[in-house]
């Protein structure tokens, strides 16, 4: 073993998972947390793993993306899953928790571990080695500056993202593939609208309800990331001459140029996910579903991520991190949590597990954990480490997993089969990894 002492910075979900894993692997862990010495603008509670936005960990159904991910985490001895069972509250098909009880249980487990020492301090300098950085989307300004200085480029401090839908849910009898003026290889899905359809959509868009920004999120909105609803309020023609301009496109159904067009751009190489080009938004999620479903071809669209516009510190992970959450040019430095570009409570926690596992394996002289690509954990790791010039945070969704070999039309049955395949292959991979560990240690 190279070094028996490691550091984890940040005691949120990801940091606690990383610390827990490393401690269980026999390492002495220094868990650095700036609370209660200092709080971010969004955090108020003294305990670790504080849930800020919601008390829900999303669906408990293993045939759903988030339910599948939670089951994978249980296989890897997740402290989040342990605490969630203790603090669970009734929420239908979702796994929801009592926030304070959940935080208290995570805090109790972490502080009771003999291999974890909690250091209450704000870290302001970038570490040299043997560290997991899990400081979250509201990383302190001083440490954010240290990360930027080390990584050579600024972090994204304002997350302006458009909604993403599954390709299979777009009605292609109404939409069509094409690039403007016939250039390129017809990479865009185009959703054409008549004058009447456009005006109806426009009126709903400008009257839809937005999410109020918190005080620390009142940042200047630049033209390049202006919410579509804000642009629309400049006048009825504003978006038709902006993100909905129809120039260079012919609707094959009519042989004419549409009055307005919404373009969908491929989000991944597999072409299973598409984003609504220019539709970054601050509308409430329910309003996005209602209004954007009025777009031609999107009446039954499956939204795997809604648009967001808020303060969110994250790395350009595809350039900086590998699929093991390791900083590529570092000496045993790993990142975990939302700062890597995974989005959501359980997604952040899962990344902490993987970062902890892989730092432990590196220091023990073992190869990184090999996850099957059919697992949700591996799909998230692939998302944050695959080159993407328009990289944005992503949560668990079935669209980032490889498709089944045989097509299943029924979505529930398809998702159940995708989940079953991934969970079985991950279980087998984890068992094989344990068997192989002893051989690797002995050379």
CORWOSUL-V908898 format. One record per backbone hydrogen bond with DSSP energy under -0.5 kcal/mol. CO is the residue of the C=O (numbers start at 1). NH is the residue of the N-H. If there is no record, write none. Layout:
CO_NH / CO_NH
This chain:
4_28 / 6_30 / 7_132 / 8_10 / 8_32 / 9_134 / 11_49 / 12_16 / 13_17 / 14_18 / 15_19 / 16_20 / 17_21 / 18_22 / 19_23 / 20_24 / 21_25 / 22_27 / 23_26 / 27_29 / 28_6 / 29_31 / 29_117 / 30_8 / 30_32 / 31_33 / 31_119 / 32_10 / 33_121 / 34_37 / 34_38 / 40_43 / 50_52 / 55_97 / 58_95 / 61_64 / 64_68 / 65_69 / 66_70 / 67_71 / 68_72 / 69_73 / 70_74 / 71_75 / 72_76 / 73_76 / 73_78 / 74_77 / 78_82 / 79_83 / 80_84 / 81_85 / 82_86 / 83_87 / 87_98 / 89_96 / 91_94 / 93_60 / 93_61 / 94_96 / 95_57 / 96_89 / 97_99 / 98_102 / 99_103 / 100_104 / 101_105 / 102_106 / 103_107 / 104_108 / 105_109 / 106_110 / 107_111 / 108_112 / 109_113 / 110_113 / 113_116 / 115_29 / 115_117 / 116_118 / 117_31 / 117_119 / 118_120 / 119_33 / 119_121 / 121_123 / 130_7 / 131_133 / 131_334 / 132_9 / 132_134 / 133_336 / 134_12 / 136_139 / 137_313 / 140_144 / 141_145 / 142_146 / 143_147 / 144_148 / 145_149 / 146_150 / 147_151 / 148_152 / 148_153 / 155_157 / 156_314 / 157_312 / 158_160 / 159_161 / 159_310 / 161_281 / 161_308 / 163_276 / 164_304 / 164_305 / 165_274 / 166_169 / 167_170 / 170_172 / 171_174 / 171_175 / 176_190 / 179_182 / 180_183 / 183_186 / 188_178 / 188_190 / 189_264 / 190_176 / 190_192 / 191_262 / 193_259 / 193_260 / 194_198 / 195_199 / 196_200 / 197_201 / 198_202 / 199_203 / 200_204 / 201_205 / 202_206 / 203_207 / 204_208 / 205_208 / 209_284 / 210_212 / 214_217 / 215_218 / 217_219 / 220_222 / 222_225 / 223_226 / 227_230 / 227_231 / 228_232 / 229_233 / 231_234 / 232_235 / 235_238 / 237_241 / 239_242 / 239_244 / 242_245 / 243_263 / 244_261 / 246_249 / 248_181 / 250_252 / 251_254 / 251_255 / 251_256 / 256_251 / 260_193 / 261_263 / 262_191 / 263_277 / 264_189 / 265_275 / 268_271 / 272_167 / 273_267 / 273_268 / 274_165 / 275_265 / 275_277 / 276_279 / 279_163 / 280_228 / 282_211 / 284_288 / 285_289 / 286_290 / 287_291 / 288_292 / 289_293 / 291_294 / 292_295 / 295_298 / 297_171 / 298_301 / 301_303 / 302_166 / 302_304 / 305_164 / 308_161 / 310_159 / 312_314 / 314_156 / 315_317 / 316_319 / 316_320 / 317_321 / 320_328 / 322_325 / 325_335 / 326_322 / 327_330 / 330_332 / 331_130 / 332_131 / 332_334 / 333_327 / 334_133 / 337_340 / 337_342 / 338_341 / 339_315 / 341_394 / 344_348 / 345_349 / 346_350 / 347_351 / 348_352 / 349_353 / 350_354 / 351_355 / 352_356 / 353_357 / 354_358 / 355_359 / 356_360 / 357_361 / 358_362 / 359_363 / 360_364 / 361_366 / 362_365 / 363_2 / 369_371 / 372_375 / 375_379 / 376_380 / 377_381 / 378_382 / 379_383 / 380_384 / 381_385 / 382_385 / 382_386 / 383_386 / 388_391 / 394_343 / 397_400 / 398_401 / 407_409 / 410_414 / 411_415 / 412_416 / 413_417 / 414_418 / 415_419 / 416_420 / 417_421 / 418_422 / 419_423 / 420_424 / 421_425 / 422_426 / 423_427 / 424_428 / 425_429 / 426_430 / 427_431 / 428_432 / 429_433 / 430_434 / 431_435 / 432_436 / 433_437 / 434_438 / 435_439 / 436_440 / 437_441 / 438_442 / 440_443
